[in-house]
Amino acid sequence: MGAFAGESQANRRYLAFAQKADEEGFEQVAKLFRAAAAAETVHALNHLRVAGEVKSTADNLKAAIGGETFEFTKMYPDYINQANKEGNKKAVYTFDLANKVEQVHAGLFKKAVENLNSDAPLVDYYVCDTCGNTVEGSPPDRCPICGAPRAGFKKVE
């Protein structure tokens, strides 16, 4: 699981590096970072499978609910508390946004469990580029969590 965590973090780090390279006009370097990020994802998924962490969809949904619930009930409240003690307002802000979104995710996963064996119609999901808020159907005019405009939501394919 340590290898999974390391590869997962490398993926996210390289995507952040690619974004910065794009902003600075280094298109080739950005492409390289995105390619390496994709490779790290392959590694991470292989490690996760070998560790036996990818199970049935029902089991995976239950694991997701557990993880999201832990994040919004324990992890982020602890991080927010620590960041407040340190006077780190930027960290408090990002932790608070993530904490609110993790509650949304847990709710969406619970709904998916309830609808798992039903004929519920397929719906689209949209993710806010600012805070990660995830909504079903269509994006709101403004994100209810961070206030970003509708244009800041991206449809997940």
C-alpha positions in Angstrom: 0.0 0.0 0.0 3.0 2.3 0.5 3.9 1.8 -3.2 0.2 2.6 -4.1 0.4 5.8 -2.1 3.7 6.9 -3.5 2.6 6.3 -7.1 -0.7 8.0 -6.5 1.1 11.1 -5.1 3.5 11.2 -7.9 0.6 11.2 -10.4 -1.0 14.2 -8.7 2.3 16.0 -8.3 3.2 15.5 -11.9 -0.2 16.8 -13.0 0.3 19.9 -10.9 3.8 20.3 -12.4 2.3 20.0 -15.9 -0.2 22.7 -15.2 2.5 25.0 -14.0 4.7 24.2 -17.1 1.6 25.0 -19.3 1.2 28.3 -17.5 4.9 29.2 -18.1 4.7 28.2 -21.8 6.7 25.0 -21.6 4.3 22.8 -23.6 6.8 20.0 -24.2 7.7 19.7 -20.5 4.0 19.8 -19.6 3.3 16.9 -22.0 6.2 14.9 -20.4 4.8 15.5 -16.9 1.3 14.3 -18.1 2.9 11.2 -19.7 4.8 10.4 -16.5 1.6 11.0 -14.5 -0.3 8.5 -16.7 2.4 6.0 -16.1 2.3 6.5 -12.4 -1.4 5.8 -12.5 -0.8 2.5 -14.3 1.6 1.6 -11.5 -0.7 2.7 -8.7 -3.7 0.7 -10.2 -1.5 -2.4 -10.6 -0.4 -2.1 -6.9 -4.0 -1.6 -5.7 -5.2 -4.6 -7.6 -2.4 -6.8 -6.3 -3.1 -5.7 -2.8 -6.7 -7.0 -3.2 -8.2 -3.5 -2.7 -10.4 -3.6 -5.8 -13.4 -5.7 -5.1 -17.0 -5.8 -6.2 -18.7 -2.6 -7.1 -20.9 -2.9 -4.0 -17.8 -3.5 -1.8 -16.0 -0.6 -3.5 -18.9 1.8 -2.8 -18.9 0.8 0.8 -15.2 1.3 1.0 -15.6 4.7 -0.6 -18.3 5.7 1.8 -16.1 4.7 4.7 -13.2 6.7 3.4 -15.2 9.8 2.6 -16.9 9.6 6.0 -13.5 9.3 7.8 -12.3 12.3 5.9 -15.1 14.6 6.8 -15.7 13.4 10.4 -12.1 13.0 11.6 -9.3 13.8 9.1 -10.3 17.2 7.9 -11.6 18.4 11.2 -8.2 17.5 12.8 -6.4 19.2 9.9 -8.5 22.3 10.2 -7.9 22.4 14.0 -4.1 22.1 13.5 -4.0 24.7 10.7 -6.0 27.1 12.9 -3.5 26.6 15.8 -0.7 27.4 13.3 -2.5 30.4 12.0 -2.4 29.0 8.4 -5.5 30.5 6.9 -4.9 29.2 3.4 -4.7 25.6 4.7 -7.8 26.2 6.8 -9.6 27.4 3.7 -8.6 24.4 1.5 -9.2 21.9 4.2 -12.7 23.4 4.9 -13.6 23.2 1.2 -12.4 19.6 0.9 -14.2 18.7 4.1 -17.5 20.0 2.7 -17.0 18.2 -0.6 -16.2 14.9 1.1 -19.6 15.0 2.7 -21.1 15.5 -0.8 -19.1 12.5 -2.1 -20.3 10.3 0.8 -23.8 11.2 -0.1 -23.4 10.4 -3.7 -21.8 7.1 -3.0 -24.7 6.2 -0.6 -27.1 7.1 -3.3 -25.2 4.9 -5.7 -25.4 1.9 -3.3 -29.2 2.4 -3.0 -29.5 2.5 -6.8 -27.0 -0.2 -7.6 -29.4 -2.8 -8.8 -32.2 -0.5 -10.0 -33.0 0.8 -13.4 -32.2 4.4 -12.4 -31.4 6.5 -15.4 -27.8 7.5 -16.1 -27.0 11.0 -14.9 -24.1 13.3 -15.7 -21.7 14.5 -13.0 -20.0 17.9 -12.9 -17.0 18.9 -10.8 -16.1 22.4 -9.7 -12.6 23.3 -10.7 -12.2 25.5 -7.6 -13.3 23.2 -4.7 -14.1 19.8 -6.2 -17.8 20.0 -5.4 -19.5 17.2 -7.4 -23.0 17.6 -8.6 -25.5 15.4 -10.5 -27.5 16.4 -13.5 -26.3 19.9 -14.3 -24.1 22.5 -12.6 -25.7 25.2 -10.5 -25.4 28.9 -11.4 -22.9 29.2 -8.5 -21.1 26.5 -6.6 -22.8 26.2 -3.2 -19.5 25.4 -1.5 -17.1 28.0 -2.9 -19.2 30.4 -5.0 -17.5 29.6 -8.3 -19.6 30.4 -11.4 -21.3 27.7 -13.4 -18.6 27.9 -16.1 -16.1 26.5 -13.5 -17.8 23.2 -13.5 -16.5 20.5 -15.8 -18.5 17.6 -17.0 -17.0 14.2 -16.2 -17.0 11.8 -19.1 
